Amino acid sequence: MFGIESLGGNAQAAVLVGAVLVEALVLYVGYGWLERRFGPVIKRVLQGRCAVLDMLLRRCSSTNDGGAK
């Protein structure tokens, strides 16, 4: 797929390990951003403080001092 099969054994292993580490870093950062961005609002929905429709229409506040905006 990336043409690493033409490399030698050690180089192929190093490139594969590097690709897996880069993928893990991208997923870590991406999921961290998603959790930080949407986590508080989803938590409020799960706690029953905000309706799902309000969350989808962005009317659900992520603060603790009330219900939907």
Secondary structure as UniProt FT lines:
FT   HELIX           4..6
FT   HELIX           9..46
FT   TURN            47..48
FT   HELIX           52..56
FT   TURN            57..58
//
